Amino acid sequence: MIEQLNLIRHPEGGWYRETYRSTETVPKEALPERFGGERSFCTAIYFLLGKNDISALHRITSDEMWHFYSGTTLTVHMLTPGGEHKTIRLGSGCTADETYQAVVPAGCWFGAELSGEGEYALVGCTVAPGFDFADFEMGDREMLVQQYPEHTEIILRLTKGSVDNA
């Protein structure tokens, strides 16, 4: 599937390919201060996580909508600015705890892992205003544990680095 979809490694983990970038842009002056320059109206990617992959905790300055395509259930973990841990379960079943699409609000720390029986999850991510790596921040394990000590277990599982060599 990686070759078929022409995916490359993503800095947060997993594999991706940008599939859409709007040719029109929103000028910096029309965006909230958190954006450092103009941004495309919208961007979209394929994103693939394998059985041994994680999407490490990171955050961006835009809302990000996740869409389930195929494979097993994927759990997206969010740490809100207010300190809550929320989860989204993306999958092929339309049940009370699983959905085909959901939004991660701007400013939340988020990461993902497979939570179903299977080898992979293929999803799509749509970002508006459009994604720019200037708006991407990888989570620092030590800083996140200090900020959200009650969520240490999930932070250790979805970050890279060491807190007491964990």
Number of C-alpha atoms within 10 A of each C-alpha: 9 13 7 6 14 12 18 15 13 13 12 21 19 23 22 23 18 17 13 13 18 14 10 10 14 15 12 14 11 11 14 10 9 11 17 13 15 16 23 18 17 18 21 21 20 22 27 28 23 18 16 10 17 19 23 26 29 21 23 22 22 22 19 23 16 24 20 23 18 14 20 23 24 23 19 21 24 24 23 17 13 8 14 13 17 12 16 20 25 28 26 16 13 10 10 7 11 17 18 18 17 17 14 23 17 16 18 23 23 25 26 23 24 24 17 17 10 12 12 23 25 21 22 20 21 23 24 18 21 23 25 18 7 11 14 14 15 17 21 16 22 19 11 18 17 11 13 18 13 13 16 17 10 16 25 19 15 23 21 17 12 11 12 6 5 9
